[in-house]
């Protein structure tokens, strides 16, 4: 699909658990089936987000790092959300402000409709001794 004049847009979501060169082909394969791809836990710093723009020339992107790279990072990188969308979609894309490094949002619109997309990374935080899992 190359236009939003059609009946549907395909949205795919993927938790990368760290985007790297090994996962590049997998993400590119997801893009072949998607109009919009939401990525969680990419582990990229703000200065590394531009890597997402090199995966597939038919897509553009925007996102947020999961950590403040102006501070010394202890341990491995973590978190981060990004949304990639097909350039051929006849839509306007506006980045919506959030106050969280775990939420990234865009508004996609044309003359007939608007769609708010949220990409959310929600890590597990809790007591591993619980036995009452649902």
PyMOL commands that set and color helices and strands:
alter all, ss='L'
color gray80, all
select helices_A, chain A and resi 21-33+46-54
alter helices_A, ss='H'
color red, helices_A
select strands_A, chain A and resi 11-15+36-40+59-64+81-86+92-96+103-109+114-120
alter strands_A, ss='S'
color yellow, strands_A
deselect
rebuild
show_as cartoon
